[in-house]
Structure formats: C-alpha cells, structure tokens
Amino acid sequence: MPSKSEARRLVQQGGALVGDKKIEDEKAVIDASCLDGNGAVMLRAGKKRFFRIIAKLA
C-alpha cells in the first residue's frame, strides 16, 4: 500500500481479505491463528494483488 489512508479505504470498502475471511475492522490484528497448515497466510488486496507471507515460528 502506498499510504495508510488507501489501506484504510480498502478495508472499509470490503476489499481486504486474510485467507478467505473479509477484514471488516481497520484495526484488526493478524496473529498466529490466521496461519494455514504450512505456516503461511495469504493476504489479498482487491482483485489483483495477492501476498503470501510465510512465518517461521521459534
């Protein structure tokens, strides 16, 4: 995201997803419960921007 306000608008308009769940609260916290079986989480911003984040748990 180029700016915080653009990210806030994306959440308010329903375009932000973590896994398959739509994020409705702009102050939501992404924690370890969002990880899939491989220790990764898929973030989606709109229709075309996908980000896969792989976490290494200590």
C-alpha positions as CSV (number, residue, x, y, z in Angstrom):
1,M,0.0,0.0,0.0
2,P,1.3,3.4,-0.9
3,S,-0.4,5.0,2.1
4,K,-2.2,4.3,5.3
5,S,-5.4,6.0,4.1
6,E,-5.5,3.9,1.0
7,A,-5.3,0.7,3.1
8,R,-8.0,2.1,5.4
9,R,-10.3,2.7,2.4
10,L,-9.6,-0.8,1.1
11,V,-10.7,-2.3,4.4
12,Q,-13.8,-0.1,4.7
13,Q,-14.9,-0.9,1.1
14,G,-14.5,-4.7,1.7
15,G,-11.5,-5.3,-0.5
16,A,-9.1,-6.7,2.1
17,L,-9.0,-10.4,2.8
18,V,-6.9,-12.6,5.0
19,G,-7.2,-16.2,3.8
20,D,-10.8,-16.4,2.8
21,K,-12.1,-14.1,5.5
22,K,-13.0,-10.5,4.8
23,I,-11.5,-7.9,7.1
24,E,-14.1,-5.5,8.3
25,D,-12.2,-3.8,11.2
26,E,-9.4,-1.5,10.1
27,K,-7.7,-2.1,13.5
28,A,-7.8,-5.9,13.2
29,V,-4.7,-7.8,14.3
30,I,-3.4,-10.7,12.2
31,D,-2.0,-13.3,14.6
32,A,-0.8,-16.9,14.5
33,S,-4.4,-18.2,14.4
34,C,-4.6,-16.9,10.8
35,L,-1.8,-19.2,9.6
36,D,-2.7,-22.2,7.5
37,G,-1.1,-25.7,7.9
38,N,2.1,-24.7,6.2
39,G,2.7,-21.7,8.5
40,A,1.7,-19.1,5.8
41,V,-1.1,-16.6,5.4
42,M,-2.5,-15.3,2.1
43,L,-3.3,-11.6,2.1
44,R,-5.5,-10.2,-0.7
45,A,-5.9,-6.5,-1.6
46,G,-8.6,-6.1,-4.2
47,K,-8.9,-8.5,-7.1
48,K,-5.4,-8.5,-8.4
49,R,-2.9,-8.1,-5.5
50,F,-2.1,-11.2,-3.6
51,F,0.6,-11.6,-1.0
52,R,1.7,-14.9,0.7
53,I,3.5,-14.4,4.0
54,I,5.4,-17.4,5.4
55,A,6.1,-17.3,9.1
56,K,8.9,-19.1,10.9
57,L,7.8,-19.8,14.5
58,A,10.5,-20.1,17.0
